[in-house]
Amino acid sequence: MKEFDAIVIGAGQAGVPLAKKLALAGWKTALIEKRVVGGTCINDGCTPTKAMVASAKMASMAGNNSHELGVNIPSYKIDFKAIMARKSGIVKQFREGAISGIEKTKNLTLIYGEAKFESDHILYIKGNDGSFENYTAKYIFINTGASPVIPDIEGAKDIPYLTSTTILELDKVPEHLLIVGGGYIGLEFGQMFSRFGAKVTLLEQSDRLLPKEDVDVCEVISEIFKEDGIDVLTKVKILKFEKLADDQIKVTLEKDGKKTTHTCSHVLFGSGRKPQTEALGLENTGIECDDRGHINVDEFLETKVKGVYALGDVKGGPAFTHISYNDYIVVSKNLLEGGHMSIKGRMIPYCMFTDPQLGRIGITETEAKEQKLDYLVAKIPMKYVARAIETGQTRGFMKAVVDKKTKLILGATIIGEQGGETMTILQLAMMGKITYEEIRITIFAHPLYAESLNNLFMSLA
């Protein structure tokens, strides 16, 4: 039995900084990773996809927008291998940087292997080198993340499907990419590969894309995708997948009571992710999970077992890197500094890296209405934003929900160039309890996108 003060399972965006922080505080710490350091974000999520989004943006600027700015680019060529090589190089840089930081940290041992609970505080580690060890610690932190869901549809597992992980290893652009799921994963990949030259079809079972957003948000995003030549099919039920003899894939759909069939070269399942808890042996502990397999935690991220915590996607809630990192902040502050930080009521910023971006913070107009709040809505189309006009980026809008009495901002949605950055200004205003009237008269540098926050709130004057 090897004894540690702390064991961290999973070297993701909470696991790595937490393990380093604990070790630097003098705790003898083990960091267990079954695959590669960096978690989803560095290896199969934010880092590779945003690198590829940048290439897709350049293709769009060369192919669609350049003539509007008086620059004639008669032709351009997609070098997909170069795009993927650049993506892989950035991933390697980030991953190696994370590993280097771990190796330089005293009291921290990185172990490659798979962890399984034998009891509340005893782990059985099957090393990737074939070794077998038992480990124990007073504190154990679970940061095992989530993995793509394969939908329970006839024939789904019989076709050579893609997930948000495996699509990053393609060596050529698909001829026709059919995407199951109209959430941010499906939309980012859909627009990206459309710009790389693939024909793209998006399937969503609800009545609109991004069903958790306000209706006007979904309408604008749908219109943008249609302008980009992407086929968007909503209110569809997928009945069956079939592999055809010529490497094509046939999908049978039902829409408005009618059955139709479509063929494509590739299928991407982008309809959700599931927590990686099945192999953890949680049945050998007092740790409880919800009906989807997410680990139940209290507002301080502790499980039902004292001294065992869960951080990041594995515990459920918004599956974002910044939430996972904030989980690390909460746990480290409480354990090492005697803090009382809670995840209760924290603000959840969110950005979808389509073009234009969708940035959101706080509640939506729909939620304000459901909560029967006394609210106002400020809204301005991007076509009236000076900076957007000057740069030729006029798709989308700025929108904010405010409290009618206190004049505080309750939530905001920005669809536009650098929408996430503009949203963040309003997030800081919400944190500082700055009213919309104060923003309306604030001096912003001209002609930034941020300057149009003046104009946004003038509609409420």
N, C-alpha and C positions, 0 to 999 in steps of 0.2 A: 504494500500500500504506500503510494507516494502522497505526502501531505503538503498542502499549500494553504496559504491564507485565503486566496481567492482563485477561482477557476472561471474563465470566460469562455463560453462555447460559441464560436463563430467570430471570424475576424472581419466583421462588416463595419458600417459607419458609426455604430455605437461601441462595438466590441474592441476595436483597435485603440481608440483614444481612452476608453475606460481602463483597459488592461495596462496601458502605459501610465496613466494617472495613478492607479493603485500601486503599481510597482515603484514609481517615483516617490510615493508616500511611505515606502518601506515595506509594503506588503509583498510577500513571496507569491508571485502570480504565474499561473499557467494560462496560455491562450491556445485553445484547440480549434483547428481549422481543417475541415475534411477535403476542401477543394483548393482554392487559391485565396490569398489575402486580398482584402478590399471589398468583399461582398458583391451584391448585385450592382451597386452604384458604379464602382470602378470597372467591373468586368463585363457586365451585361446590361447595364442600365444607363444612367446619366452620362457617364464619360463617353462611351462609344457612340451612343445615339446622337448626342449633341454635336460630336465631331462630324458625324454623317449629315446631320441637319445643316451644318455650315456649308458642306459641299453642295447639298440640294439647294440652298439659298443662292449660292453662286451660280448654279445652273439656271435658276429662275431669273436672276438678274440679267444673265447673258441672253437668255432665250426670249424673255417676255417683256422685261421692263426697260431694257437699254435704249430702245428706239424712242420711248417716251421722253427720255432725258437727252435726246439728240445724239446718241451714240449708236452707230449702226454696226452690229456684230452679225454679219451674214450667216455665220455658222459656228458651232462649237461641238466638241466631242466629249462624251462622258468616258473617263478612264476609270472604270469601276475598280479595277485592281489597285490603282493608285489611291482611290478613296478609301478602300478597305485597309491598305497598308498604312495610310496616315492614321486611320482610326486605331489600328492595332499598336502602332508606335506610341500613341498617346496613352492608351491603356497600359502598356508596358512601363512607360515612364511613371505613371501614377502608382501602379502596383509596386514597382521596385522602390519608389520613394517610401511607401508605407512599410515595406519589409525592412528597409534600411533603418527606419525610425524604431521599429520593434527590436532589431538586433542590437541597437546602440543603448537600449534601455536596461539598466541594471535591475535585478530581481525579477525579470520577465523571461519566461521560457515559451517559445513558440513550438507547438507540437502539431504535426500534420496527421490527422486521423479522425475517426468518427466516435463521438461520445454517446454513451447510453447510460441512463440512470439505473443503478441496481437498487438504490434506496434514496432517501431524501438528500443525502449529502455524500453519496459514494457513486462515482462514475467508472464505468468500464470503457477504456479507450482502446479501440482497435486501430493501431497505427497504420499509416499508408505503407510503411516499410515492412509490414507483417508482424510487428510486435503486438503484445497484449499487456496492458497494465491496468491496475486499479488506482484511482485517484480520489482524494477526499479533500474537502475544504469547508470552512465555516460559511463562506459566502460563495455562491455560484450564480453566474449571470448568463442567461440564455439569449443569444443574439443570432439565431439560426435563419432568420429571414423567411422568405416565401419563394415559391416556384410556380411556373405557369400551369394553369388548369387546362386539361384536355376535356372538352365538353362531352357529355354523355349523349352522343348522336350516332345513329346507325352508320357504321362504316368509318367513323372518324379515326379510329386507331389502325385502320387497314390501308390508309393512304399515307404517302410521304409528307406529312404535315410539317409546318414550321411553327416555332414558338418565338417569343420575343428574345430568347437566348440564341436559338439555332439560326435565326434569320441573319444574325450578325456574322455568320461564317460562310455566307453564300459567296461563290466565286464569279457569279455573273448576275446581271439584272434579270429578274423574272419577266417572261413574256406577258403574262397576265396573272396578277396577284389578287386573289380573293381573300378579303380580311373579315373574320368573324369577330364582331365587337366594335361598337361606335364610341368607346371611351378614349381616354387620352393615348393609350398605347396604340390602338388601331388608327387613330387620326394622325399621330406623328409619323408612324411607319407608312401610312397610306399616302400622305402628301410627299414624303421623302422619296419613295420609290416611284411615284408618278413623275416626279421631276428628274429622276434618273432614266426615265423612258419606258417604264412598265405601264401597261394598262391596269388600272386598279378599280376593283369593285368592293364597296364597303357594305356589309350586312349588319343591321341592328334590329333586334327583336322588338324593342319599344317603338313608340311612335315618332321618336326624334333622336338625333345624335346627342351625346352628352345629356342624358335624361335627368341628371341631378342639377342641371343649371336652369336658369330662367328661360322661358320660351324664346324671348328675343335673342338671347345668346345663341341658342341652338339654331334659330333661323338664319342668323348671320353666318355662323360657321358653316352651315349646310350650303348656303349660297356661295361662300368662298370656295368650298370644295367643288361645287358644280362648275364654277367659273374656271377652276383649274383642270377640268376635264375628268373628274373622278365620278364614277357611278355610285350614287348613294341610294341604297334600298332600305327603307325602314318598315316597321310592322311586318317583318318576315319571320317565318318559322322554318328552320332548316330541318328537313325530314331525313335526308340520306346523303352520304358521300360514296362515290364509286371511283375506283381507279380504272382508267381505260387503257387499251392496248398501246396507244401512241404516247404514253407518258402524260396524257392529259387527265384531269380530274373532273368528274361530273358531280354537280351538286343539285339536289332536288329541293325546291323551296315551295312554301305555301304562303301566298299573300292575298288578302281579301277573299279568302275561300277558294282561290285558284292555284293550281300547281303549275310550276314552271321549272325548267332545267337550264343550267348554265354550265359551261365548261371553262376551265382555267388551267394554267400550268403549275401554279403554286397556291397553297392555302396556308394562311397565317391565323392561328388561334390567338386572338388578342382580347379575350373576353373575361380575363380575371386571373388572379393568382391565389394560391393556397398556402397556409403556413407550413413550414417544414418541422412538424412535430411528430410525425408518425414513427420515426426510427429512434426517438429520444428515450423510449422506455418510461414514459410518464406514468404508465399504469402501475409502476413499481414505487410510486411516490404519492404524496398527498396533493400534488399539483393538479389543479383543475383546469379544464378547457371548455370552451363553448361548443356549440353543435357543429361549428365549421373547423374546429381544431385549434383555434387561437387560444393562447394561454391567458387565463384570467388573472388580472393583477389589480391591486388597489391603486389609489391616486398617487402612491409613491413608487409604483412599479414592482411591488413585492407580491409574490404569489402566495398561495395558501400555506406554503412551507416557509417558515421563518428563515431568513438569510438567503433565499433563492428568489432571484429577480428575472423578469423578462423585459427585453428592450427591442424596439424596432418593429418590423412587420409581423414578427411571430406573435405579438400580443394583440394584433388587430388594430382597428382604427385607420386613419389615413396612412397609406403606404408610401411615405416620402422620405428621402434621405435626410432632409432637415429635421423631420420629426424624430428619426432614429438618433441623430446627433444630439437633439435636445433631451432625449431620454438619458443619454450619457451624462449631460450636464446635471439633470435632476438627481440621478443616483449618486454621482460623485460629490455634489454639493452636500447632499444629506449625510452620506457616510463619512466623508473626510473632513467636512467643515461644520458638522452639527446643524445643518440647515433643515428647513421644513418645506422645501419646494414641492409643488404638486403639479401633476399634469392636468388637473381640473381647470377648465375654463381658459386654457392657453389659446392664443390666436394661432390659426392654421393658414398660413399663406400657401398659395398653390399657383403653379405656372405650367401651362401646356405649351410646348415649344413647336407649335405649328407656325406658319407664316401667314398672317400676323399671329403674334403670341396672344395667349389668353392668360391674364393674371387675375387672381381673385383673392380677396381677404374678407373675413367676417361673414355676415348673413346675406342671403340673396333677397331680392324683392319678394319672391314666392314665400320664403321663410318668414319674412316680416309680416306678410299678409296672414299666414297661418297662425302666427303668434299674436295676431290682432294688435299689433303695435301702432302707435300714432306716428306715422313716418311720412317722409317726402322722398321723391326720387329725382335726382339730377342726372341729366343725360345729354351728351353731345356727340354727334357723328364725327368720325375722324376726318371726313371730307371738309369739315369746318375748322380743323386744327392746322394752324399756319405751318408748323414744321412738317406735318404729314403731306401737305400740298407741295411744299418745296422739295421734298424728297421722293414724291410720287408714291407714297405709302398711305393711301387714303381709305383702305378697307377697315371696317370695324367701328367701334365706338367706345367712349368712356361713360361709365355709369356708377352712381353712388347712391346708397340708401342712407338717409340721415334721420335722426330723431327730431321730430317736429318741435318739441319743447326745449330740449337741452342743446339742440343744434350740433350734437356730436355725430360722428360718422359711425354707422353700424356695419357697413360693408361696402365693398366696391368691386366692380368687374371692369377690367380694361381689355379690350380686344384691339390690338394695334401694334405697330412697330415698337419694340422695346416695352411691350405692355406690362411685363413683369416688373421692370424697373419703376415704371410710373405707379403701379399698384403698391410697391414698397413704400413710396412716399406717403401714401394714404394709410398704410399700416403703421408707420411711425407716428402719424397724426393721431390715429386711434390709441396708440400706446400712451401718447402724451396728452390725451384728452383735448386736442386742439379742435376747435369748432370749424364747421365748413365756412362760416363767415370770416374767420381769421385766415383761412386758406384763400378765400376769395380776394382779399386785399393784400396778400403776401407778395413781395417782389421776387419773382423768379427770373433767372437770366433768359433773355430773349435771343433766339427763338427756340427754346427747348420744347420737347413734348410736355414736360412738367408745367410749363407756363400756361398751358390750356386748362389746368386745374382752376385757374382764375375764371375762365369762361364757363367751365363746367358748373360751377356754383353760382354764377351770375343768373342762371335760370331760376334760382330760388330767392333772388333778391326781392 
